[in-house]
Structure formats: C-alpha cells, structure tokens
Amino acid sequence: MKRLRLTVCFLAAIGLILALPSDGRADLYAEGAASLEWKVDAADEIYLAEIVEDGKSRYGLRFEPLETLKAGRELSTFPHESVHHCILGRALRYRPRDEKLGTRWLLFVRGNGDQARVADVINLTHPTASWGGAAISGFGKGNARVLRDPQVIIERVKERIRLAKPLPVDCIPDLTDQLYAKRTQHIPLAAWFGGKLLDTNIMLWDEKNEFGEDHDTVVTPLLVPLDVPLGSAYKELSLETLPDTYHFNFMFDGATGDFVRRGNPLDNKSELIGTWRSESDDRILTITFYHRLTCLYRIELKPGASDPRLESFGGVCFGAGRWHVHRGYLRLGSISQIDYRFGKYPEWSFVYEPKLPSSRVVEVNKDRIRLADGKVFSRMNEPLRVHDHPHIHPFYMISEGWGLHRVRSRIHATIVLDDEVEPVPLSDLVLLWKKRGSPPIQGPPRPTKPRTVRTKLGDNGFEPRITVLRAGDTLEIEAAGSRPVVDHNINVEWFRNEVRGFRSRLDLPLIYQRKVSRDEPALMPIQCNIHDDEHGYLAVTDHGNVAVTDEDGYATLSQWPIGRQKLVVIHPDYDFGDAEIWANGEKVENSKSAIWLDLTNDNIELRIEGAEHRE
C-alpha cells in the first residue's frame, strides 16, 4: 500500500508539471495564496505593525502597532495577547532574531474582543520571502501581480479598504482560507464559499529569495473576491463558471471523483438550512447546512462505542463537504476533514472518509428531518462550536443558524415596580448586542449605503425619545413644536465623536445635521440648552444589532445572530445593575446589566424586578 501511495503521488506530481506552461521550471508542486484583495475584504481589522523587543513575551519580541488601517478600536487597545496566541505567531519563530527585529508587517485580524486572531499577514520588509506573507494582487499579469514596494502595498490596501467590498453574508473566510490551497480538488468547494480562484502560474518563488532559500514553489491558484476580473489568469473557477460536472483527482490511493452541481446554491431556500443533530447507536452527527450547498459536520463517538478509525481521532472528527436535495433525496458528500494525528495544529486531510447519511426525505418541518432509513435530525438552537478557542488552530467555525444565518425574534419587556404587584409594559428599553463576550460572527448584512435618520424636537421633547443610529449614518433634528426655532440650541454629549453644536445655515425646519462617524459606548444624552424639558438619547452602534421597546413593551430583533448571545439592557429611567431578570420564566444571570439570552426565531418574554429608579 505504501508503494502504491508513493507511485500515485509521484504520477500526480508529474501530471502537475506537465500541466504548467512550457517555460516553467521543474518544480514539484504548486501552492495557493490569498490575494491582497481577499485579505482586506475578509479582515475585520487591519494594522500596520513593527516587531520590537519585549522581554515579557514568549519570544522576546512582539508586534507594536503603528497605524490602524481598518478597525473600530484605538491603537491603545490593540489585541496583543490575541496576536501572540495565534498560529501566525510563527512569523516570530521561523527566522533568526536579528532578521525579525525591526521588520514591518500588515496584520489582518478577524474576530472581536479576546476572540480576535491574526488570519493573514503581509511582510513589508521582506515582501517576497514567502508566498504566504506576500502582497499578491488579483490585478496584473504573471509575476507583476506580486507587489514589492512597501508604500505601494500600503496604498493598495488602503484603496481596497475605501472600496468597502463585503464578502457574501454566508461566506466563511476561515474555512475558505484552508480549502483553496491544499489540493486542486478543493477548488469547487472553495469557490462556493464566496471567492473564486485564478490559475495565475506565478513563478517568482521558483528562485532563491533574499535569504538565499529556494522555496521550490509555484503559486498557481490565487484566491480572490468575486469582483476581481479574470484579467490575464490562465483560467478562472468561480460559482458562475463551474460546470455542472467538474472532474478532480484525489491524490490519495489514486481515487478520482466528479463534482456535480445541483442548481445554483444562491437560489437555494431549502428547509434544511440550519444546524441539525442526529444520533445512531454508536455516534452523534452534528451538521450545518449553508445556502451555498456546502456544509460543516462533526462526528462524535458515543461513550462505550467502538470505531478504530474514529478512535484514532480521539473519538471526534470534523470536516467540510457539499449537500443537495435531488428528487426528494438528501445527498451528503464529504470533501475533506481535519487530521489531528500529525501535530498540534491540524491539517485538512483525506485519511478518513466518514459515511454521511444519504437517503430519501420523508418528513421535514421547522423542528426535525426524518429520512427513509430511519435517521432523524433535530434542529439545534446552539451554534455548532467545532473548537473551543480560535487560537488553538485556524479551523474555528460557528454555525450561525438558518435563513441568512440570523433570527427574527420579538421581545416583550415588562417591569415590576415597587408600588405595583403585576408587571407593566416597559417602553424605551434598549437591547444592545454585546460584541465583547458573544461568540464571534461574520456580522450582520451591512446596508449598501449610510442612512439619514431624522428625529423631531417638539413641545414634549424628542420624538422618538431614543434614536437608533449606526456608525456612518447622518443624524438630522427637525423642529416640530410651537416654540420658535431660534429658541433651540442642540447639545449632544458625544464621547467618541466630535462635539458640534447648533448649525444656523440649515433649511428650516431642520435645526441640526451631522454625520456620526463612530459608535458610542452608551446612551448619549441629547438636549436643548435653552429648554430643560427637551431631552432625549442616542444609541449608536457599528453593528446595527440594537432594538428599543415601544409603548407596549415590544421590540423586534431582526437579523440578530443566532444562539447564546450576550446582551446589555439599558434604560434612561432605571438602573438594572442589581435587578432580577427572567426570560420566558427562567431567571438569567445579570452582570451589571449584561445578560445572556438564547436567541432563536421564538418570541421572548422578558420580565424585570428590583430595578432602581434613577434620580
């Protein structure tokens, strides 16, 4: 068997060499790379940083941030620990210390709070030292795609940031990163996760680099966002260009297979979308279906059960695949899985192909799927958490539910006051999703352009009392009462935005207008300096997951992330720090007005007792 495997791999390598252009050198394999455009679009934050000495860190060195290119945080809150716990800390390990000190890098960070991790880098000091740390653009021709001037690289990154090109809402960048480069049979699956691949045949790393090392590598598949044109690439594979049947080779035991497409995944509206779990005699299968007809799965061996192949993975295996429903049959196919056996950081592999169920669907509703072979899948409200922490390795995935991976839930809030027995509806309750503490998510669909939000200032104050804004929106205030316009002087106590007062050159009845550039950490008071009875509040976020209850105590959480999420409850009149809070009859933990709620498509009854009235 070992001889057979070696023969197959050798023949596959020869086939790859023959497939290269005639002027190519005899490299033994090709590697993929993430383009500069993909790195920018897939990052939540981007920093320019320099490696400096730090005796307290593990390697005696650390990244010192110099400039924030794309982020919602200040340099003073740069996630040092997250960066150094990340697998890309290898940038500080692989070269001699003197060759690292003083070098400059672009760091592409994903996630929020203590879940932040470096997903990609660009080495500005040694831009061609390796294809993984290079700035390779999807635009250009051949080796000219590789940018070498640090200032040109930074300007190109800033230009891409200004374009604000979002990835598809159900794209999982972490997974796509791992599937584009390993072997050519991953190309169809990678393309379906929101990017496309250009066969670029970049030969730059065929020669020795500035450290005198020969990488013996050709960069062929280049992962780019969907808006990058074909340009001078040898060929292009994307969702739109994939044929109905795509032939690929597994370079493992000589296996071959066909990739068969069943319709356009973007048009899929199947009830199967979501996270589901099925139990058999010896194992538990948890699987997440995505709109792009791709899926993630986890197989757990039950205690006391036996399966030598699963046991070699510690009784748990995780992989990615494709799915479709055709003529009433659910068909699941495994593409790849993580191999735990060869080190701390797993790799995608083909060492074990679990048999996933494929059978006729005889029943499907919002709660369960039943197959003809007797298998039953139950819908799961908790996200599929494949690994405990993203810094262990880069395959940290979370299922974000069904639909467009968001929920639409209606909350009814009531409060029990000191002088009342029965709860009464609580209006003006602000429900704010807390990024720090909640599981990391891709983020809700962002609007195509900022909005203009107008509130009115009447004789009874601001209407609505609490105005909800998103960073980038423009706030307008209109005078609507009987008082003269000249008697109004608007004062907003901004914390993170610039302080600006009354603007006299607006067209009446407009008396205030300004763009709100950044989110605010709390409710921002807004008032008229002339009339003490005219005051209101602003709730400004960068993610848009905020809701305010109406006069009957109702609020809709539209397109919020599914699963167990951290929320902050705020009210202008009450302090909830020591209050007791119930959700659907069950008491929830309240930590300084921060609570955990299980968000599903079901409605939530929220009751608050023991709130302290603000003076």
C-alpha positions in Angstrom: 0.0 0.0 0.0 2.8 2.4 0.8 4.4 1.7 -2.5 1.1 2.3 -4.3 0.7 5.7 -2.5 4.2 6.8 -3.4 3.6 5.8 -7.0 0.3 7.7 -7.2 1.8 10.9 -5.6 4.8 10.7 -8.0 2.5 10.4 -11.0 0.3 13.2 -9.7 3.4 15.4 -9.4 4.5 14.6 -12.9 1.0 15.4 -14.2 1.1 18.8 -12.5 4.5 19.6 -14.0 3.2 18.7 -17.5 0.2 21.0 -16.9 2.4 24.0 -16.3 3.3 26.4 -19.1 6.1 25.2 -21.3 8.6 27.8 -20.0 8.0 26.7 -16.4 10.8 25.1 -14.4 10.6 21.7 -12.9 9.0 22.5 -9.5 7.5 19.5 -7.8 4.3 21.1 -6.5 2.1 24.2 -6.7 0.7 26.2 -3.8 -2.2 28.6 -3.5 -2.2 32.1 -2.0 -4.7 34.5 -0.7 -4.7 37.7 -2.7 -4.2 41.1 -1.2 -7.9 41.9 -2.1 -9.1 38.8 -0.3 -7.0 39.5 2.8 -8.5 43.0 3.0 -12.1 42.1 2.4 -12.0 39.1 4.8 -10.4 41.0 7.7 -12.3 42.8 10.5 -9.3 44.9 11.4 -6.0 45.7 9.7 -2.9 47.1 11.4 0.5 48.3 10.3 2.9 46.9 12.9 6.6 46.6 13.7 8.4 43.8 15.5 10.0 45.3 18.7 11.8 43.8 21.7 9.7 42.7 24.7 11.3 40.7 27.4 7.9 39.6 28.8 6.7 37.9 25.6 7.3 34.3 24.7 9.9 35.0 22.0 11.3 38.2 23.4 9.6 40.1 20.6 6.2 41.4 19.9 4.2 43.3 17.3 3.9 47.1 18.1 1.0 48.7 16.2 2.0 51.8 14.3 -1.2 52.6 12.4 -4.8 51.4 12.3 -5.9 51.0 8.7 -9.3 49.3 9.2 -10.7 48.9 12.7 -13.1 50.2 15.3 -10.6 50.2 18.1 -7.8 52.5 19.1 -4.2 51.5 18.9 -4.1 51.5 22.7 -6.5 48.5 22.7 -4.6 46.5 20.1 -5.1 42.8 20.9 -1.5 41.9 21.8 -2.4 38.7 23.6 -4.7 37.5 20.8 -2.0 38.1 18.2 0.7 36.2 20.0 -1.6 33.3 20.9 -2.5 33.0 17.2 -0.9 30.4 15.0 0.6 33.2 12.9 2.9 33.9 15.8 5.2 31.6 13.6 6.2 34.9 12.0 8.2 35.4 15.2 9.7 31.9 15.3 10.9 30.8 11.9 13.7 33.3 11.3 16.7 34.3 13.4 16.0 37.0 15.9 18.1 39.7 14.1 16.2 39.2 10.9 12.9 39.8 12.6 13.6 42.7 14.9 12.5 46.0 13.2 10.6 44.4 10.4 7.2 45.8 9.5 4.1 43.9 8.8 0.4 44.3 7.9 -1.7 42.2 10.2 -5.2 41.1 9.1 -7.3 40.4 12.2 -10.6 38.6 12.4 -13.0 38.4 15.4 -13.7 40.7 18.3 -12.5 41.3 21.8 -10.5 38.4 23.3 -11.6 36.3 20.3 -9.5 38.4 17.9 -6.9 36.5 16.0 -4.5 37.2 13.1 -5.8 35.5 10.0 -3.2 36.7 7.5 -0.1 38.9 7.2 1.9 40.8 4.6 5.6 41.1 5.2 6.5 44.7 4.2 10.2 44.4 5.0 10.8 41.2 3.1 7.8 41.1 0.7 9.0 38.1 -1.4 10.4 36.0 1.4 7.4 33.6 1.1 4.2 33.4 -0.9 2.2 33.3 2.4 3.4 36.7 3.5 3.4 38.3 0.1 1.2 41.0 -1.3 -0.2 39.3 -4.4 -2.8 41.2 -6.2 -5.6 39.7 -8.3 -5.0 42.5 -10.8 -2.0 42.4 -13.0 -0.1 39.8 -15.1 2.2 37.0 -14.1 4.9 37.8 -11.6 3.9 41.5 -11.8 0.9 40.5 -9.5 3.5 40.4 -6.7 3.9 43.9 -5.2 7.3 44.6 -3.7 7.3 48.3 -2.7 6.0 48.7 0.9 4.4 52.1 0.2 2.7 50.8 -2.9 1.4 47.8 -0.9 0.0 50.1 1.9 -1.6 52.4 -0.6 -3.2 49.4 -2.5 -4.5 48.1 0.8 -6.0 51.5 1.7 -7.5 51.8 -1.7 -9.2 48.4 -1.3 -10.5 49.4 2.2 -12.1 52.5 0.7 -14.0 50.4 -1.8 -15.6 48.6 1.2 -16.3 45.4 -0.7 -18.2 43.0 1.5 -17.9 39.2 1.3 -21.2 37.3 0.8 -23.1 37.2 4.0 -22.9 33.4 4.4 -19.2 33.2 3.4 -16.9 31.7 6.0 -13.5 33.2 5.3 -11.6 30.9 7.8 -12.8 27.8 6.0 -12.2 29.2 2.5 -8.7 30.1 3.5 -7.9 26.4 4.3 -9.6 24.9 1.3 -8.2 26.9 -1.6 -4.6 26.0 -1.3 -4.1 22.4 -0.2 -5.0 20.4 -3.3 -6.7 21.2 -6.6 -9.8 19.1 -5.8 -10.8 21.7 -3.2 -11.3 24.4 -5.8 -15.0 23.8 -6.3 -15.8 23.9 -2.6 -13.6 26.9 -2.0 -15.3 28.8 -4.8 -18.7 28.1 -3.3 -17.7 29.8 -0.1 -17.6 33.3 -1.5 -14.4 33.6 -3.5 -13.0 32.4 -6.8 -9.6 31.1 -7.9 -7.4 32.4 -10.6 -4.9 30.0 -12.2 -2.0 32.5 -12.2 1.1 30.4 -12.6 3.3 32.9 -10.7 6.9 31.6 -11.0 8.5 34.1 -8.6 9.2 31.6 -5.8 11.0 29.2 -8.2 14.2 31.1 -7.4 16.1 31.8 -4.3 14.7 34.6 -2.1 16.6 37.3 -0.3 17.6 34.9 2.4 19.2 32.5 -0.1 16.4 29.9 0.2 14.8 28.2 -2.7 11.1 27.6 -2.0 10.7 25.3 -5.0 7.1 26.6 -5.2 4.8 27.8 -8.0 1.9 30.0 -6.9 -1.0 28.8 -9.1 -4.5 29.1 -7.5 -4.9 32.6 -6.2 -8.0 33.2 -4.0 -9.7 36.5 -4.9 -13.1 38.1 -4.1 -15.8 37.6 -6.7 -15.5 41.2 -8.1 -11.9 40.7 -9.3 -11.9 40.2 -13.2 -10.3 37.3 -14.9 -7.5 39.5 -16.3 -4.5 37.6 -17.5 -5.1 34.5 -15.5 -4.8 31.2 -17.2 -8.3 30.2 -16.2 -10.9 31.1 -13.6 -13.0 28.9 -11.3 -16.0 30.5 -9.6 -19.6 29.9 -8.7 -20.6 31.3 -12.1 -18.0 29.5 -14.2 -18.1 26.0 -12.6 -19.6 23.4 -15.0 -22.4 21.1 -13.8 -19.8 18.3 -13.5 -16.3 19.1 -12.6 -13.7 16.3 -12.6 -11.0 16.3 -10.0 -8.3 13.9 -8.7 -7.8 12.8 -5.1 -4.1 12.4 -4.7 -4.6 9.7 -2.1 -4.7 6.0 -3.0 -5.4 7.0 -6.6 -9.1 7.9 -6.0 -10.9 10.1 -8.5 -14.3 11.7 -8.5 -16.7 14.1 -10.1 -18.1 17.3 -8.6 -21.8 17.5 -9.5 -23.6 20.8 -9.1 -27.4 20.7 -8.4 -28.7 24.1 -9.2 -27.5 27.5 -8.2 -26.6 27.5 -4.5 -27.6 31.2 -4.2 -31.1 30.3 -5.2 -31.5 27.5 -2.6 -34.2 28.1 0.0 -34.4 24.6 1.4 -35.8 24.0 4.9 -32.7 22.0 5.7 -30.7 25.2 6.2 -29.5 25.4 9.8 -27.7 23.3 12.4 -29.1 19.8 13.0 -28.2 16.7 15.1 -28.8 13.0 14.5 -27.9 10.1 16.8 -27.3 6.5 15.9 -26.3 3.5 18.0 -22.6 4.5 18.2 -22.2 8.1 17.1 -23.7 11.6 17.0 -23.6 13.7 13.8 -24.0 17.4 14.0 -24.2 19.1 10.6 -24.6 22.7 9.5 -26.1 23.4 6.1 -25.3 26.6 4.2 -27.2 28.3 1.4 -24.2 27.7 -0.9 -24.9 24.0 -0.7 -21.8 23.5 1.4 -21.8 22.0 4.9 -19.7 21.6 8.0 -20.1 18.4 10.1 -18.8 17.0 13.4 -19.0 13.3 14.3 -18.7 12.2 17.9 -18.3 8.6 19.0 -20.6 7.8 21.9 -19.1 6.7 25.2 -18.5 2.9 25.2 -18.9 2.7 21.4 -16.0 1.4 19.2 -14.7 2.5 15.8 -10.9 2.2 15.3 -10.8 5.0 12.7 -12.8 7.4 14.8 -10.9 6.5 17.9 -7.6 7.4 16.1 -9.0 11.0 16.1 -9.9 11.0 19.8 -13.5 9.9 19.1 -14.3 13.2 17.3 -13.8 14.3 13.7 -14.7 17.5 11.9 -14.9 18.1 8.1 -16.5 20.1 5.3 -18.5 18.9 2.4 -21.3 19.5 0.0 -25.0 18.7 0.1 -28.1 18.8 -2.1 -31.7 17.6 -2.2 -32.5 16.0 -5.5 -35.8 14.3 -6.3 -36.6 14.1 -2.6 -33.3 12.6 -1.7 -30.9 14.2 0.8 -27.4 13.6 -0.5 -24.3 14.5 1.5 -20.7 14.3 0.3 -17.6 14.7 2.4 -14.8 16.8 0.8 -12.2 16.9 3.5 -11.7 16.7 7.2 -9.1 17.7 9.8 -6.4 15.3 10.6 -5.3 15.5 14.3 -2.6 12.9 14.2 0.4 14.9 13.0 0.8 17.7 15.4 -0.8 20.4 17.5 -2.2 22.3 14.5 -4.4 20.0 12.4 -4.4 19.9 8.6 -7.1 19.2 6.1 -6.7 15.6 5.0 -8.3 12.6 3.4 -7.2 9.9 5.8 -10.8 9.0 6.8 -13.9 9.5 4.8 -16.9 9.1 7.2 -20.1 7.7 5.7 -22.6 10.5 5.9 -26.3 9.7 5.6 -27.8 10.0 2.1 -31.5 8.9 1.9 -35.0 9.9 0.9 -36.5 12.7 3.0 -40.0 11.6 4.2 -40.6 14.4 6.6 -39.3 17.9 7.1 -40.5 20.7 9.3 -39.0 23.5 11.4 -38.1 21.1 14.2 -36.9 17.9 12.5 -36.0 16.0 9.4 -36.8 12.3 9.1 -35.1 10.1 6.4 -36.5 6.9 4.9 -33.7 4.8 6.6 -35.0 5.9 10.0 -32.5 8.6 10.8 -34.0 11.7 12.5 -32.3 15.1 12.6 -33.4 17.6 15.3 -32.8 21.3 14.9 -30.3 22.7 17.2 -30.5 26.2 18.7 -26.9 26.3 19.9 -24.3 27.1 17.3 -22.1 24.3 16.2 -18.8 25.0 18.0 -16.2 22.9 16.4 -13.3 24.0 18.6 -13.2 25.8 22.0 -10.9 28.7 21.1 -9.7 30.2 17.8 -6.1 30.5 19.0 -5.7 26.7 19.2 -5.7 26.5 15.4 -7.4 28.3 12.5 -10.3 26.0 12.0 -12.6 27.6 14.5 -16.1 27.6 13.0 -19.5 28.6 14.3 -22.8 27.8 12.7 -25.0 30.9 12.6 -28.3 29.2 12.1 -30.8 29.2 9.3 -32.3 31.7 6.8 -29.5 34.1 6.2 -27.9 32.8 9.4 -29.9 35.3 11.6 -33.0 35.2 13.6 -36.1 37.4 13.8 -37.4 37.3 17.3 -39.9 39.5 19.1 -39.3 40.6 22.7 -42.0 41.7 25.1 -40.5 43.5 28.1 -42.3 44.1 31.4 -41.2 45.6 34.7 -42.5 45.1 38.2 -42.3 48.5 40.0 -42.1 48.9 43.8 -45.7 50.1 44.2 -47.1 47.5 41.8 -48.0 43.8 42.1 -48.3 42.9 38.4 -45.7 43.7 35.8 -46.4 46.5 33.4 -45.1 47.0 29.8 -41.6 48.7 29.8 -41.1 51.2 26.9 -37.8 52.8 25.9 -35.8 49.7 26.9 -32.7 49.4 24.8 -31.5 45.9 24.0 -27.9 46.0 22.7 -25.9 43.1 21.4 -22.5 43.0 23.0 -19.7 42.1 20.7 -17.2 41.5 23.5 -18.2 38.3 25.1 -20.6 36.9 22.5 -19.3 34.2 20.1 -17.6 35.7 17.1 -19.8 36.0 14.0 -19.4 37.2 10.4 -21.5 40.2 11.2 -25.0 41.1 10.0 -25.6 42.2 6.4 -24.4 45.7 6.1 -26.5 48.3 4.3 -25.3 49.3 0.9 -25.1 53.0 1.9 -25.4 55.0 5.1 -28.8 56.3 6.1 -30.2 59.7 7.1 -32.1 59.3 10.4 -34.4 62.2 11.4 -35.9 62.8 14.8 -38.3 65.6 15.8 -38.0 68.1 18.6 -41.5 69.1 19.7 -43.1 70.7 22.8 -42.8 67.3 24.7 -39.2 66.7 23.8 -37.5 64.5 21.3 -39.6 62.1 19.3 -38.7 59.3 19.4 -37.2 59.6 22.8 -34.3 57.2 21.8 -32.9 57.5 18.3 -31.0 54.5 16.9 -28.1 55.1 14.6 -25.3 53.2 13.0 -21.8 54.5 12.6 -21.7 56.3 9.2 -25.4 57.5 9.4 -26.4 61.2 9.3 -28.5 62.5 12.2 -31.0 65.2 11.5 -33.2 67.0 14.0 -36.3 68.8 12.9 -38.2 71.5 14.9 -41.8 70.4 15.1 -43.3 72.2 18.1 -44.9 75.6 18.8 -41.7 77.1 20.2 -39.7 79.5 17.9 -36.8 77.8 16.1 -34.3 80.4 17.3 -35.1 79.2 20.9 -33.5 75.8 20.2 -29.8 75.1 20.8 -29.0 71.4 20.4 -26.3 69.9 22.6 -25.1 66.3 22.2 -22.7 64.9 24.8 -20.6 62.8 22.4 -18.0 60.5 23.8 -16.2 59.2 20.7 -17.5 61.6 18.1 -16.6 65.3 17.6 -18.5 67.8 19.6 -20.5 70.1 17.4 -23.3 72.5 18.4 -26.1 74.4 16.8 -25.9 74.9 13.0 -27.7 78.0 11.7 -27.4 77.6 7.9 -29.8 74.7 7.6 -33.1 74.8 5.7 -35.9 75.1 8.2 -37.5 73.2 9.9 -34.1 71.4 10.1 -32.1 72.7 13.0 -29.3 70.1 13.4 -27.4 67.8 10.9 -24.2 65.9 11.2 -22.6 62.6 10.3 -22.0 60.2 13.2 -18.6 58.6 12.3 -18.1 56.2 15.2 -20.1 54.1 17.6 -20.7 55.2 21.2 -20.2 53.1 24.3 -23.5 54.0 26.0 -26.7 56.1 25.6 -25.7 59.6 24.6 -27.9 62.3 26.1 -29.2 64.9 23.7 -30.9 68.1 24.9 -31.8 71.7 24.2 -29.6 74.0 26.2 -32.5 76.6 26.4 -35.4 74.3 27.5 -34.6 71.9 30.3 -37.7 69.7 29.5 -36.4 68.9 26.0 -34.1 66.0 26.2 -33.6 62.5 24.6 -31.0 59.9 23.9 -29.0 58.4 21.0 -27.9 54.7 20.7 -25.1 54.5 18.2 -23.5 51.1 17.2 -21.2 49.8 14.5 -23.1 46.5 14.0 -26.7 47.5 14.0 -27.9 44.9 16.5 -29.9 47.2 18.7 -33.6 47.4 19.4 -35.8 49.7 21.5 -39.2 48.7 23.0 -42.3 50.6 22.0 -45.0 51.9 24.4 -46.4 48.4 24.8 -43.0 46.9 25.6 -42.4 45.2 22.3 -39.2 45.2 20.2 -38.2 43.1 17.2 -34.7 41.6 17.0 -34.4 41.5 13.2 -31.3 39.7 11.6 -29.6 39.2 15.0 -27.1 36.3 15.4 -28.5 33.0 16.5 -27.6 31.1 19.6 -26.4 32.1 23.1 -25.6 35.8 22.8 -24.6 38.5 25.3 -27.0 41.5 25.6 -26.9 44.7 27.5 -30.2 46.1 28.8 -30.2 49.9 29.2 -33.0 52.4 30.2 -32.9 56.1 30.7 -35.0 55.9 33.9 -33.9 52.7 35.5 -30.7 51.0 36.7 -30.7 47.3 36.2 -27.4 46.5 37.8 -29.0 44.7 40.8 -32.3 43.8 39.2 -33.6 40.3 38.8 -34.3 39.4 35.1 -36.4 36.5 33.8 -36.6 35.3 30.1 -39.6 33.0 29.4 -40.0 32.3 33.0 -36.3 31.3 33.7 -34.1 33.6 35.7 -31.0 34.7 33.8 -27.7 35.8 35.2 -27.4 39.6 35.4 -23.9 41.0 35.5 -24.0 44.8 35.6 -27.0 44.9 33.2 -25.4 42.4 30.9 -27.4 39.1 30.4 -27.1 36.0 28.2 -30.1 35.1 26.0 -30.6 32.1 23.8 -31.8 33.8 20.5 -34.0 31.7 18.2 -36.9 32.6 16.0 -39.2 32.1 19.0 -40.6 35.1 21.0 -39.1 36.1 24.3 -40.9 37.3 27.4 -38.5 39.5 29.4 -39.5 40.5 33.0 -37.5 42.7 35.2 -37.9 43.1 39.0 -36.0 45.2 41.6 -34.8 47.9 39.2 -33.6 51.1 40.8 -35.1 54.3 39.6 -32.6 56.8 38.5 -32.7 60.2 40.2 
